[in-house]
Amino acid sequence: MSTLRLLPALLLAVALGAGCSSPSGPIAGNEDDVNSAASYASEAGVRAEANALPADEFEIDTYADGEAAKTDMSDASFGAAIGVGGTVAAEIDPLFWFRVIREHERRYVVEFEQPDSLTKIAHVRIVDRLRGTFNVITEPDTVEGGIVRGEWIKKPLEDTSVRKATFVRRRCVEGSEDERRREDDEDGHRDGWSRWRLAAVSGADITSKDGTRQITSVRIRSGDVDVTVTDPLVLVRRGQLLRIAPLAAVHVTATTADPTDVVVLYSRWGRMRLHAMEDGTFQGRFVAPLAGGLRHFAVNALSRGTMFDDALPYDSKAWALPFVVAADRPEGDATASN
């Protein structure tokens, strides 16, 4: 088992692998061309490249449900599993629950670095503001022999998601003249520099307003993969994300600061309550999808009061972690040592 950590010389190693076009300065026909190239070299260009990436790249709704609860991925029904480990008296008796995101705002915080004359690095913080409701539907009750339907409790939700990414731009000095020209033309600006390329990404840390929950570690085991994450914001080279075989069983062990937490594992295709173990951890297993590509799963720690007390506020912490579904592993992939 190994712990994720920042790779030495990560960004320069990625940057040196890029080839580009002419080493000359901007080749522009008029002032507008010069201004456009300057804009692309700035924060505006980084934002444009980030926004052009597939939505799955910086996915933030892994831990959300929609207008109804996600499909249960566990062996038992989710309703039955909700009481696992619960020995403390509860104010309400949940039948089921779901989180709905109704507003989403995103901003990018960009800082630039130029470690040498051939490389430009953009360090990006992707900050998402999420608003909606956390909804709990209580069990139907019996009053004087009649069945009264369950109560619908809506708790205001204001979450902030933070993720890190690194984009790299390389001055075009390598390859044949044709190769350099094609590389330089990719971003539409003949300025002697390549386009901004995504080099490294992190997971997302999602915290509710005034939240008090803490996740201390998440361990992922599947086949020869055995990795423990202690910080979801550690950057990982884009080509060295966790790789899980299609339809492989993925074992997840989460540790939080409070053994009374309700801990749920989310994916885009379902969710499940993790079982509280005697050693204080929470454990569960899901099956990776068949289709290859980038995916996320999230571990979500909720306070017991969020679920079982109608008077206490919504209190949540989630880590959303990226992985790649792929049958093979690229040569030189150091996933298990990152």
C-alpha positions in Angstrom: 0.0 0.0 0.0 1.3 3.5 -0.8 0.2 7.1 -0.2 -0.4 9.6 -2.9 2.2 12.4 -2.9 3.4 15.1 -5.3 5.8 13.8 -8.0 9.2 15.4 -8.0 9.8 17.7 -11.0 6.3 16.7 -12.2 5.5 19.8 -14.2 8.9 20.1 -16.0 8.9 16.5 -16.9 5.5 16.9 -18.6 6.5 20.1 -20.3 9.7 18.7 -21.8 7.6 16.1 -23.5 5.8 18.7 -25.7 7.0 19.7 -29.1 6.1 23.0 -30.8 6.6 25.4 -33.7 8.8 28.3 -34.6 11.0 29.7 -31.8 10.4 33.2 -33.1 8.1 35.8 -31.4 4.5 36.5 -32.4 3.7 36.3 -36.1 0.8 38.7 -36.4 -0.7 40.7 -39.2 -2.3 43.4 -37.1 -2.8 44.7 -33.6 -5.9 42.5 -33.1 -3.8 39.4 -33.7 -1.2 40.6 -31.2 -3.9 41.3 -28.6 -5.5 37.9 -29.2 -2.3 36.1 -28.8 -1.6 38.0 -25.6 -5.0 37.2 -24.3 -4.5 33.5 -24.9 -1.2 33.6 -23.1 -3.0 35.1 -20.0 -5.6 33.8 -17.6 -8.2 34.1 -20.3 -6.5 31.4 -22.5 -6.2 29.0 -19.5 -9.9 29.4 -18.7 -10.8 28.8 -22.4 -8.8 25.6 -22.5 -10.3 24.5 -19.1 -13.8 25.2 -20.3 -13.2 23.3 -23.6 -12.3 20.1 -21.7 -15.0 17.3 -21.5 -17.4 17.9 -18.5 -16.1 14.6 -16.9 -12.6 16.2 -16.4 -13.6 18.5 -13.6 -16.9 16.8 -12.6 -18.4 18.1 -9.4 -21.8 16.4 -9.2 -20.6 12.9 -8.5 -21.9 13.3 -4.9 -25.3 14.7 -6.0 -28.4 12.7 -6.7 -30.9 14.8 -8.8 -34.6 15.0 -8.3 -34.6 11.6 -6.6 -32.1 9.3 -4.9 -29.5 7.5 -7.0 -29.7 3.8 -7.5 -28.4 1.7 -4.6 -25.2 -0.2 -5.4 -25.1 -2.3 -2.2 -26.4 -5.8 -1.8 -29.1 -4.9 0.6 -31.6 -2.1 0.0 -30.4 1.4 0.8 -33.3 1.9 3.1 -32.3 -1.1 5.2 -28.6 -0.1 5.1 -29.3 3.3 6.5 -29.6 2.0 10.0 -26.2 0.2 10.0 -24.2 1.1 13.0 -26.9 3.4 14.3 -27.4 2.8 18.1 -28.1 6.4 19.1 -31.7 7.5 19.5 -32.9 9.5 16.5 -35.3 12.4 16.2 -36.6 11.3 12.8 -36.7 7.9 11.0 -35.5 8.4 7.4 -37.0 6.3 4.7 -34.8 7.7 2.0 -32.9 10.9 1.1 -31.3 12.8 -1.7 -29.2 15.8 -2.5 -30.3 18.3 -5.2 -28.0 20.9 -6.7 -30.0 23.8 -8.2 -27.3 26.5 -8.7 -23.7 26.1 -9.8 -21.1 28.8 -10.2 -17.5 28.2 -11.2 -14.4 30.4 -11.1 -10.8 29.8 -11.9 -7.9 31.2 -9.8 -4.8 31.1 -11.9 -1.2 31.7 -10.9 1.6 31.7 -13.5 5.2 30.4 -13.2 8.0 30.4 -15.8 10.8 28.1 -14.5 12.8 28.6 -17.7 12.7 30.5 -21.0 11.0 27.5 -22.7 8.2 26.7 -20.3 5.1 28.4 -18.9 3.1 26.8 -16.1 -0.4 27.8 -15.0 -1.4 26.6 -11.5 -5.2 26.6 -11.4 -7.7 26.3 -8.5 -11.1 25.4 -9.7 -13.7 26.7 -7.2 -17.3 25.7 -7.6 -20.2 27.1 -5.5 -23.1 24.7 -5.2 -26.5 25.6 -3.8 -29.6 23.4 -3.4 -31.2 21.2 -0.7 -30.6 18.1 1.2 -33.9 16.2 1.3 -35.0 13.6 3.9 -38.2 11.7 3.5 -39.3 10.1 6.8 -41.0 6.8 7.3 -44.8 6.8 7.2 -46.3 6.9 10.6 -49.5 5.5 12.2 -51.8 7.9 14.0 -55.0 6.5 15.6 -55.0 3.5 13.3 -54.5 5.6 10.1 -51.3 5.8 8.0 -49.8 9.2 7.7 -47.3 9.7 4.9 -43.7 10.6 5.7 -42.6 14.1 6.2 -40.4 15.8 3.5 -37.6 17.7 5.3 -35.6 20.1 3.2 -32.3 21.5 4.6 -30.5 24.3 2.8 -27.3 23.3 1.1 -24.4 25.6 0.3 -21.2 23.6 -0.7 -17.8 24.8 -2.0 -15.8 22.4 -4.1 -12.1 23.0 -4.7 -9.9 21.2 -7.2 -6.4 21.8 -8.5 -5.1 21.5 -12.0 -1.9 22.4 -13.9 -1.6 23.6 -17.5 1.7 23.8 -19.3 2.8 25.7 -22.4 6.0 25.0 -24.2 8.1 27.2 -26.5 8.3 25.6 -29.9 11.9 24.6 -30.7 11.8 20.9 -31.3 10.8 18.7 -34.3 10.8 19.4 -38.0 9.7 22.8 -39.3 6.3 21.3 -40.4 5.8 19.7 -37.0 6.6 22.9 -35.2 4.3 24.9 -37.4 1.4 22.5 -36.9 1.9 22.6 -33.1 2.0 26.4 -33.1 -1.1 26.6 -35.2 -3.2 24.5 -32.8 -4.2 27.4 -30.6 -4.7 29.7 -33.6 -1.9 32.0 -32.6 1.5 32.0 -34.5 3.4 33.2 -31.5 6.0 30.5 -31.2 4.3 28.8 -28.2 2.2 25.6 -28.0 -1.4 25.6 -26.7 -2.1 25.3 -23.0 -2.2 21.5 -22.2 -3.6 19.9 -19.0 -0.6 18.3 -17.3 -1.8 17.3 -13.8 -5.1 17.2 -11.8 -6.2 16.5 -8.3 -9.4 15.3 -6.8 -12.0 17.6 -5.4 -12.6 18.6 -1.7 -16.2 19.6 -1.2 -17.3 21.2 2.1 -20.6 22.5 3.3 -21.0 26.0 4.7 -19.8 26.0 8.3 -19.1 22.3 7.9 -17.4 20.3 10.7 -17.0 16.9 9.1 -13.5 15.6 8.5 -12.3 12.7 6.2 -8.7 11.7 7.1 -8.1 9.0 4.5 -9.6 6.9 1.7 -8.0 3.6 0.7 -8.7 2.1 -2.7 -7.9 -1.6 -3.5 -8.5 -3.3 -6.8 -6.3 -6.0 -8.4 -2.7 -4.8 -8.0 -3.9 -1.2 -7.1 -3.6 -0.4 -3.4 -3.5 3.4 -2.7 -4.4 5.5 0.3 -5.3 9.1 -0.3 -4.8 11.5 2.6 -5.1 14.7 0.7 -7.5 14.9 -2.3 -5.8 18.0 -3.6 -2.5 16.4 -4.4 -1.7 16.9 -8.0 -1.2 13.7 -10.1 0.1 13.6 -13.6 -2.8 13.2 -16.0 -1.5 10.0 -17.5 -0.9 8.4 -14.1 -4.3 8.6 -12.5 -5.6 5.4 -10.8 -6.3 2.8 -13.4 -9.1 0.2 -12.7 -9.9 -2.7 -15.0 -13.5 -2.8 -16.4 -16.0 -4.6 -14.2 -13.3 -5.0 -11.5 -14.3 -5.0 -7.8 -13.1 -1.8 -6.1 -12.8 -2.0 -2.3 -13.0 1.4 -0.5 -12.1 2.0 3.2 -12.7 5.5 4.6 -11.7 7.0 7.9 -13.3 10.0 9.4 -12.9 12.0 12.6 -16.3 10.9 14.0 -17.3 7.3 14.2 -21.0 8.3 14.3 -20.8 9.8 10.8 -23.0 8.5 8.0 -20.6 7.7 5.2 -21.8 7.2 1.7 -19.9 6.2 -1.5 -21.1 7.9 -4.6 -20.5 7.4 -8.3 -22.4 8.9 -11.3 -24.3 5.6 -11.7 -25.2 4.9 -8.0 -24.5 5.2 -4.3 -24.1 3.0 -1.3 -23.9 3.4 2.5 -20.5 2.3 3.7 -20.6 -0.1 6.7 -19.2 1.1 10.0 -16.6 -1.4 11.2 -15.4 -2.1 14.7 -12.0 -0.5 14.0 -13.7 2.8 13.3 -13.4 2.7 9.6 -16.2 2.6 7.0 -16.0 0.0 4.2 -17.7 -0.9 1.0 -17.2 -2.2 -2.5 -18.4 -1.2 -6.0 -17.9 -2.6 -9.4 -16.1 -0.5 -12.0 -18.1 0.2 -15.2 -17.5 -1.7 -18.4 -16.9 1.4 -20.6 -13.4 2.8 -20.5 -12.5 6.4 -19.8 -12.3 8.9 -17.0 -14.6 8.4 -14.0 -15.0 9.7 -10.5 -16.2 8.3 -7.2 -16.8 10.3 -4.0 -16.7 9.5 -0.4 -19.2 11.6 1.6 -19.2 12.0 5.3 -22.5 13.4 6.8 -23.1 14.3 10.4 -25.6 12.0 12.1 -27.8 15.1 12.8 -27.9 15.8 9.0 -29.8 12.5 8.5 -31.5 11.8 11.8 -32.5 15.2 13.3 -34.9 17.6 11.6 -33.6 20.5 13.7 -29.9 20.2 13.0 -28.3 21.7 9.8 -26.8 19.9 6.9 -23.2 19.2 7.6 -21.1 17.5 5.0 -17.6 16.8 3.7 -16.9 14.9 0.4 -13.8 13.9 -1.5 -14.3 13.2 -5.2 -11.4 11.2 -6.7 -10.7 10.6 -10.4 -9.8 7.3 -11.9 -9.5 5.8 -15.3 -11.3 2.6 -16.4 -8.8 0.7 -18.6 -7.9 -2.9 -19.2 -4.1 -2.2 -19.5 -1.6 0.1 -17.9 0.7 2.4 -19.9 4.3 1.5 -19.8 6.0 3.5 -17.0 2.8 4.1 -15.1 3.6 4.7 -11.5 0.1 4.8 -10.1 0.9 2.7 -7.1 3.8 5.0 -6.1 2.2 8.4 -6.5 
